[in-house]
Amino acid sequence: MSRTFYVTTPIYYVNDVPHIGHAYTTLAADVLARYKRIMGYEVFFLTGTDEHGQKVEKAANAAGETPLELADRVVKRFQALWKKLDISSSDFIRTTQERHKKGVSHLFENVLAKGDIYLGEYEDWYCTPCETFWTETQLNDGKCPDCNRPTEKLKEESYFFRMSKYQERLLAHIEANPEFIQPKSRRNEIISFVKEGLRDLSVSRTTFNWGIPVPNNEAHVIYVWFDALANYITALGYPDEEGNYGRYWPVDVHLIGKDILRFHAVYWPTFLMAAGLPLPKKVFGHGWWTVEGQKMSKSLQNVVEPNMLIDRYGVDAVRYFLLREVPFGLDGDFSHASLVHRINSDLANDLGNLLNRSTAMVNKYFGGQVQEPEEPLEIDLAYRARSEAMVAQVEANMNDLAFSKALQSIWEVVSAGNKYIDETAPWTLAKDPAQRGRLATVMYSLLESQRIVYFLLSAFMPKTAVKALGYLGWEEAPTEAGLAWGGLKPGTAIVKAEALFPRIEDKGE
Ligand SMILES: [Zn+2]
């Protein structure tokens, strides 16, 4: 039986414009999906858009269009950006699609039939922008604790989900499964939140229309988070056990920003428990980006526009930077200067130079042909052992979602390659006809190590890897078997590489 892997991004709200935060989550999911495909998994990689709710309804009214027209317009922006960022998603779910509405209604009815959704009355302080009710004690001076905007007292008939019933079970699950919520600091946050007590959750609204109607009571629409979270199963065809749902659920990892952790680590698992469905294996809440030291905000005009970054620096440089600069669970700062520094130092100097030097030398000394290596010396064996260790390290790091560390292990081998050239001094060997065999061995080691480097990098920088592997005479897609040393065959024609990443002279902004 083949191994499967299911990874998701959140579905992005169509009331937003795509920014670096969206790009970051989606990119991380893409790198993971690509890596797992190399390792032979059948991967389902889901992203999409969240299109319901009062904010969309209001924004559409203000723009003189229907909510669906607004969604159609914004969805195209997300889709165009994913194409430009080389995102290899398997599916794109929109919550306005029939398949989703059908699945959500089914889930709602299922939990209702089990008695864990009931009709009651709700009165509390409501924050319209956040679509969230707050208790008196949660408010900050009468304002919403999340967004600090004014709230209003609201009373409505509402369906409630018996979340309180699942408090102990959820806590026991979190404690028995340390991997369930990551990173650890986030896990601790959720544990204290759950320990403070879970209240029943209002899961319907009567104050607006733009949503999925409650089955058999159309005065209500289903609460946006109940609707949105269900995308992770409706996209798989839930409730139909045949096909993708039976094949890919439970999900291997939900990748999310830390701001929506509570919805994914408390609401969603308790909905699933009530419906009698398996829980996600992992929820990972990554950090936030500031820009040039400041929090991103529309009013500061410093929202980093991913399209602009890609146009200016190239897609693979942006992909590399975002995952290399900051450990995935932590907050990070974006600055043009640090991006330019990474391009010049890591990509142009270390990575690009190694490929240029090696392919130029094999062309100069051996007419561009890979030679049969001789018995290796200790220095060759050490370099090979390092390259082999990298494969194992990257595997461990990828399973921990430690993208930055994975890139670090790859770069250690890149640096080792540059050092290997300096130490073996091929230009000296080339002067002595008696050292032809030795020179052939050095060339082989250099090219073979880089072939493996680019196999791994193909998850992070797909276009660059294809280009580099082309110079190394490799046309096929990287596979797990190909990560073993010795894949490069004598006789292979090596092309002298052009600069993969030209140096950038400007100092950023
Ligand atoms: Zn708010």
Residues whose N, C-alpha, C, O or C-beta is under 5 A from the ligand:
A	BS01	ZN	C127 C130 C144 D146 C147 N148
